[in-house]
Amino acid sequence: MRLELDDLREDQPNLTPLIDVVFLLLVFFLVATTFADDEVEMDLELPRAQNGSDGADAELLVIHVAEDGALRVDGREVTLEGLEQKLLAAAERNTDQEVLIRGDTRVDLGRVVEAFDACLSASLNKVSIAADPLR
């Protein structure tokens, strides 16, 4: 006696393509989402400028100057002497290293000038100050 296997098998939808699409969407959204944001790292209110740039697009060495005058580089708080050492090390690795100073609007200008002077002391001449572009 011969059995027909097609009659015994129930027709069920194939879920493999659906699972593949869900995983691809998950990967897409994980890759497309930006987790590291300068504003999240340090809550700064940048000064406004008509031709300003927040420097988010470039690969730079970023110095954050908080409202209380604290200096941060790579997410770590440093002293002025520590900042000078980091800048000297960066200048040794790359003489064309670009530096961006992100100072809070309420910070004392003297603290930003100290950070700027530390960059020039380390022979880093491509120094910019971030501003929030007017929109």
Backbone as JSON Lines, residues from 0, in Angstrom:
{"i":0,"aa":"M","n":[0.83,-1.16,0.0],"ca":[0.0,0.0,0.0],"c":[0.89,1.24,0.0]}
{"i":1,"aa":"R","n":[0.54,2.16,-0.78],"ca":[1.34,3.38,-0.95],"c":[0.63,4.55,-0.26]}
{"i":2,"aa":"L","n":[1.4,5.3,0.61],"ca":[0.86,6.46,1.31],"c":[1.24,7.73,0.57]}
{"i":3,"aa":"E","n":[0.32,8.62,0.51],"ca":[0.64,9.91,-0.09],"c":[0.98,10.88,1.03]}
{"i":4,"aa":"L","n":[2.24,11.31,1.08],"ca":[2.71,12.17,2.16],"c":[2.16,13.58,2.06]}
{"i":5,"aa":"D","n":[1.82,14.01,0.89],"ca":[1.29,15.36,0.74],"c":[-0.05,15.53,1.45]}
{"i":6,"aa":"D","n":[-0.81,14.47,1.55],"ca":[-2.1,14.55,2.22],"c":[-1.93,14.62,3.74]}
{"i":7,"aa":"L","n":[-0.86,14.06,4.27],"ca":[-0.65,14.03,5.72],"c":[-0.07,15.35,6.24]}
{"i":8,"aa":"R","n":[0.61,16.06,5.44],"ca":[1.27,17.29,5.86],"c":[0.29,18.45,5.77]}
{"i":9,"aa":"E","n":[0.24,19.27,6.87],"ca":[-0.63,20.43,6.85],"c":[0.12,21.6,6.22]}
{"i":10,"aa":"D","n":[-0.62,22.4,5.51],"ca":[0.0,23.58,4.92],"c":[0.11,24.67,5.98]}
{"i":11,"aa":"Q","n":[1.35,25.09,6.27],"ca":[1.61,26.16,7.23],"c":[2.47,27.22,6.55]}
{"i":12,"aa":"P","n":[2.26,28.46,6.93],"ca":[3.1,29.51,6.31],"c":[4.54,29.36,6.76]}
{"i":13,"aa":"N","n":[5.43,29.67,5.84],"ca":[6.86,29.6,6.14],"c":[7.26,30.9,6.86]}
{"i":14,"aa":"L","n":[7.71,30.78,8.1],"ca":[8.04,31.94,8.92],"c":[9.5,32.39,8.76]}
{"i":15,"aa":"T","n":[10.29,31.63,8.08],"ca":[11.71,31.97,7.94],"c":[11.92,33.33,7.28]}
{"i":16,"aa":"P","n":[11.26,33.67,6.18],"ca":[11.48,35.0,5.6],"c":[11.02,36.13,6.54]}
{"i":17,"aa":"L","n":[9.94,35.91,7.28],"ca":[9.46,36.92,8.21],"c":[10.48,37.16,9.32]}
{"i":18,"aa":"I","n":[11.05,36.11,9.85],"ca":[12.06,36.25,10.9],"c":[13.31,36.94,10.35]}
{"i":19,"aa":"D","n":[13.69,36.61,9.13],"ca":[14.84,37.28,8.5],"c":[14.62,38.78,8.38]}
{"i":20,"aa":"V","n":[13.41,39.16,7.95],"ca":[13.1,40.59,7.79],"c":[13.12,41.3,9.14]}
{"i":21,"aa":"V","n":[12.58,40.67,10.16],"ca":[12.58,41.28,11.5],"c":[14.0,41.47,12.0]}
{"i":22,"aa":"F","n":[14.85,40.5,11.84],"ca":[16.23,40.64,12.28],"c":[16.98,41.69,11.48]}
{"i":23,"aa":"L","n":[16.73,41.78,10.18],"ca":[17.37,42.81,9.37],"c":[16.93,44.21,9.81]}
{"i":24,"aa":"L","n":[15.65,44.37,10.1],"ca":[15.17,45.66,10.6],"c":[15.79,46.0,11.94]}
{"i":25,"aa":"L","n":[15.92,45.03,12.8],"ca":[16.55,45.24,14.11],"c":[18.0,45.7,13.95]}
{"i":26,"aa":"V","n":[18.73,45.02,13.09],"ca":[20.13,45.4,12.85],"c":[20.2,46.79,12.23]}
{"i":27,"aa":"F","n":[19.33,47.08,11.3],"ca":[19.32,48.4,10.66],"c":[19.11,49.5,11.69]}
{"i":28,"aa":"F","n":[18.12,49.35,12.57],"ca":[17.84,50.39,13.54],"c":[18.96,50.51,14.59]}
{"i":29,"aa":"L","n":[19.59,49.42,14.94],"ca":[20.71,49.48,15.88],"c":[21.9,50.22,15.27]}
{"i":30,"aa":"V","n":[22.16,49.97,14.0],"ca":[23.28,50.63,13.34],"c":[22.97,52.11,13.06]}
{"i":31,"aa":"A","n":[21.74,52.39,12.71],"ca":[21.36,53.76,12.34],"c":[21.22,54.68,13.55]}
{"i":32,"aa":"T","n":[21.05,54.14,14.73],"ca":[20.87,54.95,15.92],"c":[22.23,55.4,16.45]}
{"i":33,"aa":"T","n":[22.32,56.68,16.75],"ca":[23.56,57.22,17.29],"c":[23.47,57.21,18.8]}
{"i":34,"aa":"F","n":[24.41,56.5,19.43],"ca":[24.4,56.42,20.89],"c":[25.31,57.46,21.52]}
{"i":35,"aa":"A","n":[26.4,57.82,20.87],"ca":[27.36,58.78,21.43],"c":[27.03,60.16,20.9]}
{"i":36,"aa":"D","n":[26.57,61.03,21.76],"ca":[26.22,62.38,21.38],"c":[26.93,63.32,22.34]}
{"i":37,"aa":"D","n":[27.56,64.35,21.8],"ca":[28.3,65.27,22.64],"c":[27.44,65.92,23.7]}
{"i":38,"aa":"E","n":[26.19,66.2,23.36],"ca":[25.32,66.86,24.31],"c":[24.93,65.92,25.44]}
{"i":39,"aa":"V","n":[24.91,64.6,25.19],"ca":[24.6,63.65,26.24],"c":[25.82,63.46,27.13]}
{"i":40,"aa":"E","n":[27.01,63.44,26.51],"ca":[28.23,63.25,27.28],"c":[28.41,64.35,28.31]}
{"i":41,"aa":"M","n":[28.13,65.56,27.93],"ca":[28.28,66.68,28.83],"c":[27.23,67.71,28.47]}
{"i":42,"aa":"D","n":[26.4,68.06,29.42],"ca":[25.3,68.98,29.17],"c":[25.84,70.39,29.04]}
{"i":43,"aa":"L","n":[26.05,70.82,27.8],"ca":[26.58,72.15,27.52],"c":[25.56,72.95,26.73]}
{"i":44,"aa":"E","n":[25.51,74.21,27.02],"ca":[24.73,75.13,26.2],"c":[25.74,75.94,25.39]}
{"i":45,"aa":"L","n":[25.84,75.62,24.12],"ca":[26.82,76.29,23.27],"c":[26.35,77.7,22.94]}
{"i":46,"aa":"P","n":[27.3,78.62,22.81],"ca":[26.92,79.97,22.38],"c":[26.4,79.93,20.94]}
{"i":47,"aa":"R","n":[25.57,80.88,20.6],"ca":[25.0,80.93,19.26],"c":[25.84,81.83,18.37]}
{"i":48,"aa":"A","n":[25.97,81.43,17.11],"ca":[26.71,82.22,16.13],"c":[26.04,82.02,14.77]}
{"i":49,"aa":"Q","n":[26.05,83.07,13.98],"ca":[25.38,83.0,12.69],"c":[26.05,81.98,11.77]}
{"i":50,"aa":"N","n":[27.37,81.89,11.82],"ca":[28.1,80.95,10.97],"c":[28.74,79.85,11.8]}
{"i":51,"aa":"G","n":[28.11,79.46,12.88],"ca":[28.69,78.49,13.81],"c":[28.53,77.06,13.34]}
{"i":52,"aa":"S","n":[29.31,76.2,13.98],"ca":[29.24,74.77,13.76],"c":[29.5,74.08,15.08]}
{"i":53,"aa":"D","n":[28.73,73.01,15.34],"ca":[28.94,72.31,16.6],"c":[30.05,71.28,16.5]}
{"i":54,"aa":"G","n":[30.61,71.05,15.3],"ca":[31.76,70.17,15.11],"c":[31.42,68.7,15.21]}
{"i":55,"aa":"A","n":[30.17,68.32,15.07],"ca":[29.78,66.93,15.23],"c":[30.23,66.05,14.06]}
{"i":56,"aa":"D","n":[30.53,66.64,12.91],"ca":[30.84,65.85,11.72],"c":[32.31,65.44,11.62]}
{"i":57,"aa":"A","n":[33.19,66.17,12.24],"ca":[34.61,65.96,12.02],"c":[35.22,65.05,13.09]}
{"i":58,"aa":"E","n":[36.35,64.44,12.71],"ca":[37.13,63.64,13.65],"c":[38.13,64.57,14.32]}
{"i":59,"aa":"L","n":[37.83,64.96,15.53],"ca":[38.63,65.95,16.24],"c":[38.96,65.48,17.64]}
{"i":60,"aa":"L","n":[39.9,66.17,18.23],"ca":[40.13,66.05,19.66],"c":[39.25,67.13,20.29]}
{"i":61,"aa":"V","n":[38.29,66.71,21.09],"ca":[37.29,67.64,21.61],"c":[37.56,67.91,23.08]}
{"i":62,"aa":"I","n":[37.64,69.2,23.43],"ca":[37.81,69.63,24.81],"c":[36.49,70.26,25.24]}
{"i":63,"aa":"H","n":[35.9,69.73,26.31],"ca":[34.66,70.27,26.84],"c":[35.0,71.15,28.05]}
{"i":64,"aa":"V","n":[34.47,72.37,28.07],"ca":[34.65,73.26,29.21],"c":[33.26,73.49,29.81]}
{"i":65,"aa":"A","n":[33.04,72.94,31.02],"ca":[31.73,73.01,31.65],"c":[31.5,74.37,32.29]}
{"i":66,"aa":"E","n":[30.29,74.58,32.72],"ca":[29.91,75.86,33.34],"c":[30.76,76.17,34.57]}
{"i":67,"aa":"D","n":[31.12,75.12,35.32],"ca":[31.93,75.32,36.53],"c":[33.43,75.4,36.23]}
{"i":68,"aa":"G","n":[33.81,75.33,34.95],"ca":[35.21,75.44,34.56],"c":[35.93,74.11,34.44]}
{"i":69,"aa":"A","n":[35.23,73.01,34.68],"ca":[35.84,71.69,34.57],"c":[36.18,71.38,33.12]}
{"i":70,"aa":"L","n":[37.34,70.79,32.91],"ca":[37.8,70.41,31.57],"c":[37.62,68.91,31.4]}
{"i":71,"aa":"R","n":[37.08,68.5,30.24],"ca":[36.91,67.08,29.96],"c":[37.44,66.79,28.57]}
{"i":72,"aa":"V","n":[38.19,65.7,28.49],"ca":[38.69,65.19,27.21],"c":[38.42,63.69,27.21]}
{"i":73,"aa":"D","n":[37.83,63.18,26.14],"ca":[37.49,61.76,26.01],"c":[36.61,61.29,27.16]}
{"i":74,"aa":"G","n":[35.72,62.15,27.63],"ca":[34.79,61.76,28.68],"c":[35.37,61.77,30.08]}
{"i":75,"aa":"R","n":[36.62,62.16,30.23],"ca":[37.26,62.17,31.55],"c":[37.63,63.58,31.94]}
{"i":76,"aa":"E","n":[37.41,63.9,33.19],"ca":[37.78,65.22,33.68],"c":[39.3,65.27,33.87]}
{"i":77,"aa":"V","n":[39.91,66.37,33.41],"ca":[41.35,66.55,33.52],"c":[41.64,67.93,34.09]}
{"i":78,"aa":"T","n":[42.83,68.04,34.66],"ca":[43.3,69.35,35.1],"c":[43.92,70.06,33.9]}
{"i":79,"aa":"L","n":[44.29,71.31,34.09],"ca":[44.94,72.04,33.0],"c":[46.26,71.38,32.63]}
{"i":80,"aa":"E","n":[47.0,70.92,33.64],"ca":[48.27,70.23,33.37],"c":[48.04,68.92,32.64]}
{"i":81,"aa":"G","n":[46.99,68.19,33.04],"ca":[46.65,66.94,32.35],"c":[46.23,67.19,30.91]}
{"i":82,"aa":"L","n":[45.52,68.29,30.7],"ca":[45.12,68.67,29.35],"c":[46.35,68.96,28.5]}
{"i":83,"aa":"E","n":[47.31,69.69,29.06],"ca":[48.53,70.0,28.31],"c":[49.28,68.73,27.93]}
{"i":84,"aa":"Q","n":[49.32,67.75,28.84],"ca":[49.99,66.47,28.54],"c":[49.27,65.72,27.43]}
{"i":85,"aa":"K","n":[47.93,65.7,27.49],"ca":[47.17,65.02,26.42],"c":[47.39,65.7,25.07]}
{"i":86,"aa":"L","n":[47.45,67.02,25.08],"ca":[47.65,67.75,23.83],"c":[49.05,67.53,23.28]}
{"i":87,"aa":"L","n":[50.05,67.48,24.16],"ca":[51.42,67.18,23.71],"c":[51.49,65.78,23.09]}
{"i":88,"aa":"A","n":[50.82,64.81,23.73],"ca":[50.81,63.45,23.19],"c":[50.09,63.41,21.84]}
{"i":89,"aa":"A","n":[49.01,64.16,21.72],"ca":[48.29,64.2,20.45],"c":[49.14,64.85,19.36]}
{"i":90,"aa":"A","n":[49.89,65.89,19.73],"ca":[50.74,66.57,18.76],"c":[51.88,65.67,18.3]}
{"i":91,"aa":"E","n":[52.37,64.8,19.19],"ca":[53.42,63.86,18.79],"c":[52.9,62.83,17.81]}
{"i":92,"aa":"R","n":[51.66,62.38,18.02],"ca":[51.06,61.39,17.11],"c":[50.72,61.99,15.75]}
{"i":93,"aa":"N","n":[50.2,63.23,15.77],"ca":[49.74,63.85,14.53],"c":[49.96,65.36,14.64]}
{"i":94,"aa":"T","n":[50.87,65.87,13.86],"ca":[51.16,67.31,13.93],"c":[50.01,68.15,13.36]}
{"i":95,"aa":"D","n":[49.14,67.55,12.55],"ca":[47.99,68.27,11.98],"c":[46.7,67.98,12.74]}
{"i":96,"aa":"Q","n":[46.83,67.54,13.99],"ca":[45.65,67.23,14.8],"c":[44.76,68.46,14.96]}
{"i":97,"aa":"E","n":[43.48,68.27,14.68],"ca":[42.52,69.36,14.85],"c":[41.89,69.25,16.24]}
{"i":98,"aa":"V","n":[41.69,70.4,16.86],"ca":[41.13,70.46,18.21],"c":[39.88,71.33,18.18]}
{"i":99,"aa":"L","n":[38.85,70.89,18.88],"ca":[37.62,71.65,19.01],"c":[37.37,71.91,20.49]}
{"i":100,"aa":"I","n":[37.21,73.16,20.84],"ca":[36.91,73.53,22.22],"c":[35.42,73.84,22.29]}
{"i":101,"aa":"R","n":[34.71,73.09,23.13],"ca":[33.27,73.28,23.31],"c":[33.06,73.86,24.7]}
{"i":102,"aa":"G","n":[32.85,75.16,24.75],"ca":[32.66,75.84,26.03],"c":[31.21,76.19,26.25]}
{"i":103,"aa":"D","n":[30.76,76.0,27.48],"ca":[29.4,76.38,27.84],"c":[29.25,77.89,27.74]}
{"i":104,"aa":"T","n":[28.05,78.34,27.45],"ca":[27.77,79.77,27.33],"c":[28.06,80.51,28.63]}
{"i":105,"aa":"R","n":[27.81,79.84,29.76],"ca":[27.95,80.48,31.06],"c":[29.34,80.37,31.66]}
{"i":106,"aa":"V","n":[30.29,79.73,30.97],"ca":[31.64,79.55,31.51],"c":[32.43,80.85,31.4]}
{"i":107,"aa":"D","n":[33.35,81.02,32.33],"ca":[34.24,82.18,32.29],"c":[35.14,82.08,31.06]}
{"i":108,"aa":"L","n":[35.21,83.16,30.29],"ca":[35.99,83.16,29.05],"c":[37.46,82.82,29.32]}
{"i":109,"aa":"G","n":[37.95,83.18,30.48],"ca":[39.34,82.9,30.81],"c":[39.66,81.42,30.79]}
{"i":110,"aa":"R","n":[38.69,80.58,31.17],"ca":[38.93,79.13,31.17],"c":[39.04,78.61,29.74]}
{"i":111,"aa":"V","n":[38.25,79.14,28.84],"ca":[38.34,78.74,27.43],"c":[39.66,79.21,26.84]}
{"i":112,"aa":"V","n":[40.1,80.4,27.23],"ca":[41.38,80.91,26.73],"c":[42.53,80.05,27.25]}
{"i":113,"aa":"E","n":[42.43,79.57,28.49],"ca":[43.47,78.67,29.02],"c":[43.55,77.39,28.19]}
{"i":114,"aa":"A","n":[42.4,76.83,27.83],"ca":[42.4,75.62,26.99],"c":[42.96,75.93,25.61]}
{"i":115,"aa":"F","n":[42.6,77.08,25.05],"ca":[43.11,77.5,23.75],"c":[44.63,77.68,23.81]}
{"i":116,"aa":"D","n":[45.11,78.3,24.88],"ca":[46.55,78.52,25.05],"c":[47.29,77.2,25.2]}
{"i":117,"aa":"A","n":[46.68,76.23,25.88],"ca":[47.31,74.91,26.02],"c":[47.47,74.25,24.65]}
{"i":118,"aa":"C","n":[46.51,74.45,23.76],"ca":[46.62,73.9,22.41],"c":[47.78,74.54,21.66]}
{"i":119,"aa":"L","n":[47.88,75.84,21.76],"ca":[48.97,76.54,21.07],"c":[50.33,76.19,21.66]}
{"i":120,"aa":"S","n":[50.38,75.96,22.97],"ca":[51.64,75.56,23.61],"c":[52.1,74.2,23.13]}
{"i":121,"aa":"A","n":[51.15,73.34,22.76],"ca":[51.49,72.01,22.25],"c":[51.72,72.02,20.75]}
{"i":122,"aa":"S","n":[51.8,73.21,20.15],"ca":[52.03,73.38,18.71],"c":[50.88,72.83,17.87]}
{"i":123,"aa":"L","n":[49.68,72.86,18.43],"ca":[48.49,72.49,17.67],"c":[47.83,73.79,17.21]}
{"i":124,"aa":"N","n":[47.9,74.05,15.92],"ca":[47.44,75.32,15.38],"c":[46.04,75.27,14.77]}
{"i":125,"aa":"K","n":[45.49,74.08,14.61],"ca":[44.15,73.96,14.03],"c":[43.15,73.81,15.17]}
{"i":126,"aa":"V","n":[42.85,74.94,15.8],"ca":[41.96,74.96,16.96],"c":[40.71,75.75,16.61]}
{"i":127,"aa":"S","n":[39.55,75.19,16.92],"ca":[38.27,75.84,16.67],"c":[37.47,75.89,17.96]}
{"i":128,"aa":"I","n":[36.56,76.83,18.0],"ca":[35.65,76.93,19.14],"c":[34.24,76.67,18.61]}
{"i":129,"aa":"A","n":[33.54,75.75,19.26],"ca":[32.22,75.34,18.79],"c":[31.18,76.38,19.14]}
{"i":130,"aa":"A","n":[30.2,76.48,18.26],"ca":[29.05,77.36,18.49],"c":[27.82,76.68,17.94]}
{"i":131,"aa":"D","n":[26.68,77.01,18.48],"ca":[25.42,76.46,18.01],"c":[24.95,77.33,16.85]}
{"i":132,"aa":"P","n":[24.83,76.78,15.63],"ca":[24.42,77.6,14.5],"c":[23.0,78.1,14.66]}
{"i":133,"aa":"L","n":[22.78,79.36,14.3],"ca":[21.44,79.93,14.33],"c":[20.61,79.32,13.23]}
{"i":134,"aa":"R","n":[19.39,78.98,13.54],"ca":[18.52,78.36,12.53],"c":[17.25,79.11,12.45]}
